[in-house]
């Protein structure tokens, strides 16, 4: 079965993160559609989803006249609060097929401001090359 370009890119990014994943960090996977955004924190060792937040949840959806970029901030703040309550502070950021730009970047910066530490897989790759 031949995969298209976006599917290959998604698997490539996720698999590189899974290879370097340690037990003290979890993976934050993000999904963006034309109107909504959602994210979940995943434990790859146990293959379970620990936390999730989405813009289609009732309390967020009730907010009227919100820009998509502001919606990203709201969802990121909600996810960060949930993560702090479960004492999760270190994660890997799995951006999937999306470029680190626009709503994805706003989402990531908001998570950083709210106390989550994470690296992109490119940074990890560069550090490995520097060590070798």
ZIHUTA-V360303 format. One record per backbone hydrogen bond with DSSP energy under -0.5 kcal/mol. CO is the residue of the C=O (numbers start at 1). NH is the residue of the N-H. If there is no record, write none. Layout:
# ZIHUTA-V360303
co->CO nh->NH
co->CO nh->NH
This chain:
# ZIHUTA-V360303
co->4 nh->8
co->5 nh->9
co->6 nh->10
co->7 nh->11
co->8 nh->12
co->9 nh->13
co->10 nh->14
co->11 nh->15
co->12 nh->16
co->13 nh->17
co->14 nh->18
co->15 nh->19
co->16 nh->20
co->17 nh->21
co->22 nh->25
co->26 nh->92
co->27 nh->29
co->27 nh->42
co->28 nh->94
co->29 nh->40
co->31 nh->38
co->36 nh->33
co->37 nh->55
co->38 nh->31
co->39 nh->53
co->40 nh->29
co->40 nh->42
co->41 nh->50
co->41 nh->51
co->42 nh->27
co->42 nh->44
co->43 nh->47
co->43 nh->48
co->48 nh->43
co->48 nh->50
co->51 nh->41
co->53 nh->39
co->54 nh->57
co->57 nh->61
co->58 nh->62
co->60 nh->63
co->67 nh->71
co->68 nh->72
co->69 nh->73
co->70 nh->74
co->71 nh->75
co->72 nh->76
co->73 nh->77
co->74 nh->78
co->75 nh->79
co->76 nh->80
co->77 nh->81
co->78 nh->82
co->79 nh->83
co->80 nh->84
co->81 nh->85
co->82 nh->86
co->83 nh->88
co->84 nh->87
co->87 nh->89
co->89 nh->117
co->90 nh->26
co->91 nh->119
co->92 nh->28
co->92 nh->94
co->93 nh->95
co->94 nh->30
co->95 nh->98
co->99 nh->101
co->101 nh->104
co->102 nh->106
co->103 nh->107
co->104 nh->108
co->105 nh->109
co->106 nh->110
co->107 nh->111
co->108 nh->112
co->109 nh->113
co->110 nh->114
co->111 nh->116
co->112 nh->115
co->117 nh->91
co->119 nh->93
co->120 nh->123
co->120 nh->124
co->121 nh->125
co->122 nh->126
co->123 nh->127
co->124 nh->128
co->125 nh->129
co->126 nh->130
co->127 nh->131
co->128 nh->132
